[in-house]
């Protein structure tokens, strides 16, 4: 996914499949908080905590809901 696409998802809820630095695959539901320098800062709905994802390690992303504000 391009960085421009990530910018358009700020405030949205997105399901992602992510590969960690150690090669572990996870599926998470996140609310995108900000995008900067190749990183996506998000609130992980599954864990209830903020997380930072390296955008290039997001293997798939599907929009769940748009930001309503």
N, C-alpha and C positions, 0 to 999 in steps of 0.2 A: 504494500500500500504506500502511496506517495505521501510525503509530508503535507502537501496541500490538502489531501483527503483527510488526514488527521486533524488539520486545523478546522475543517468543516464539521468535525465530530465533537468539538469541545462542548461540554454540557450534555452530551448524549450518552445513553446506555448502550454498550456494545458487548457482544460475546466474542472473545478472542481465544485462539489457540496460540500458545506462546512456547518458544524453546528457550530455556534458561542457558546461562553461560556454561553450565555443566552438561548440557544436552538433554535435560529433562523436559518433557512435554507436559503442559498443563492447559486446562480449559478454564477460563474465568469470565465472569460477568463483571464489567467495570463501567464506571461513569468517568468519562474523560474530563480531567480538570484543566490540563494545559499541555502544550506541546512546545518543546524547545530543544534545539541542538541535537536532534535525532532521538530524543527521549519523550515518552508519553507519561505524564504524571496522572494518576487515576486513583479513584476510590474503588477498591475491590469489594463488590457487594458480597461475594462469597466469604471472604475472611473478615470483613468489617474493618479493614485498615487501608491506609494509603499505600500505594505501590508505585514504583517507577519501572517502566518497561523500555528496553531498547527497541525502537520502532522497527528496525530491520529484523528483529527476532520474532515479530508477530507474523505467524505463518498464515493465519486466516482471521478475518474479522467480519462480523455480521451485525448490522444495526438492529437494535431491539426497540429503542424508542428515542425520538428526537427531544431536544431540550425545548421545554414549553415556555421558558421565560425569554 
